[in-house]
């Protein structure tokens, strides 16, 4: 019981800081909209750093990156990641070069978060319309890469619990075939300390693993999808 109360207290402290930072970022973001996107993305990065500091100081949650030396941050690239928690959607803005996320349109309706997504020009898709979503994904990702930014995709679409298999949509594999940019796969265990749909945060370290995906001419979308799922779910 005491352990539960301590976790609840620490989680409450975190969320007080978290929502304060989110509201502040939303307001500052609106003021920054007349400025170039790079300035807005850097402001977002500063906000996320503040959230991660808050997370560490209140809930004692840290992270460690494995394979970061495999990244070439000079070349705009695509990240295909496992999705277990809200944590990675935030922390990737600190871990990886400046990028745009692929996000579902429902998040645009969330107070303050929706405003931030507009400010940083996230790529919005309607998952109920798969054909249109794929067109937007391909077109917007190609444009983003040409602008010198990275693209982050969660090919599973929705968050899964630790150990649960992801249902990998083909969008990531199609991008890997379409673009000549480097592709990196990412897996992690964020769902253990920051579970989906749970208020309590558990102290611990999040391990993030990065691997370069090499696309061969013989690989079709189905084969690539298998490679992606096989690694990020392992």
DAWO-V883686 format. One record per residue. N is the residue number from 1. RES is the residue in one letter. SS is DSSP state (alpha for helix, beta for strand, coil for the rest). OMEGA is omega as a letter, one per 30 degrees, with the letter a starting at -180 (999 if undefined). Layout:
n->(N N)
res->(RES RES)
ss->(SS SS)
omega->(OMEGA OMEGA)
This chain:
n->(1 2 3 4 5 6 7 8 9 10 11 12 13 14 15 16 17 18 19 20 21 22 23 24 25 26 27 28 29 30 31 32 33 34 35 36 37 38 39 40 41 42 43 44 45 46 47 48 49 50 51 52 53 54 55 56 57 58 59 60 61 62 63 64 65 66 67 68 69 70 71 72 73 74 75 76 77 78 79 80 81 82 83 84 85 86 87 88 89 90 91 92 93 94 95 96 97 98 99 100 101 102 103 104 105 106 107 108 109 110 111 112 113 114 115 116 117 118 119 120 121 122 123 124 125 126 127 128 129 130 131 132 133 134 135 136 137 138 139 140 141 142 143 144 145 146 147 148 149 150 151 152 153 154 155 156 157 158 159 160 161 162 163 164 165 166 167 168 169 170 171 172 173 174 175 176 177 178 179 180 181 182 183 184 185 186 187 188 189 190 191 192 193 194 195 196 197 198 199 200 201 202 203 204 205 206 207 208 209 210 211 212 213 214 215 216 217 218 219 220 221 222 223 224 225 226 227 228 229 230 231 232 233 234)
res->(X X X X X X X X X X X X X X X X X X X X X X X X X X X X X X X X X X X X X X X X X X X X X X X X X X X X X X X X X X X X X X X X X X X X X X X X X X X X X X X X X X X X X X X X X X X X X X X X X X X X X X X X X X X X X X X X X X X X X X X X X X X X X X X X X X X X X X X X X X X X X X X X X X X X X X X X X X X X X X X X X X X X X X X X X X X X X X X X X X X X X X X X X X X X X X X X X X X X X X X X X X X X X X X X X X X X X X X X X X X X X X X X X X X X X X X X X X)
ss->(coil alpha alpha alpha alpha alpha alpha alpha alpha alpha alpha alpha alpha alpha alpha alpha alpha alpha alpha alpha alpha alpha alpha alpha alpha alpha alpha alpha alpha alpha alpha alpha coil coil coil coil alpha alpha alpha alpha alpha alpha alpha alpha alpha alpha alpha alpha alpha alpha alpha alpha alpha alpha alpha alpha alpha alpha alpha coil beta beta beta beta beta beta coil alpha alpha alpha coil coil coil coil coil coil coil beta beta beta beta coil coil coil coil alpha alpha alpha alpha alpha alpha alpha alpha alpha alpha coil coil coil beta beta beta beta beta beta alpha alpha alpha alpha alpha coil coil coil alpha alpha alpha alpha alpha alpha alpha coil coil coil beta beta beta coil coil coil coil alpha alpha alpha alpha alpha alpha alpha alpha alpha alpha alpha alpha alpha alpha alpha alpha alpha coil coil coil beta beta beta beta coil coil coil coil coil coil coil coil coil coil coil coil coil coil coil coil coil alpha alpha alpha alpha alpha alpha alpha alpha coil coil coil coil beta beta beta beta beta beta coil alpha alpha alpha alpha coil coil coil coil coil coil coil coil coil coil beta beta beta beta beta beta beta beta beta beta coil coil coil coil coil coil coil alpha alpha alpha alpha alpha alpha alpha alpha alpha alpha alpha alpha coil coil)
omega->(l l l a l l l l a l l l l a l l a a l l a l l l l a l l l l a a l a a a a l a l l l l l l l l l l l a l l a a a a a a l a l l a l l a a l a l a l a l a a l l a l a a a l a a l l a a l l a a l a a l l l a l a a a l a l a l l l l l l l a a l l a a l l a l l a a l l l l l l a a a l l l a l l l l l l l l a l a l l a a l l l a l l l l a l a a l l l l a l a a l a l l l l a l a l a a l a l a l l l l a l a l l a l l l a a l l l l a l a a a l a a l l l l l a a a a a l a 999)
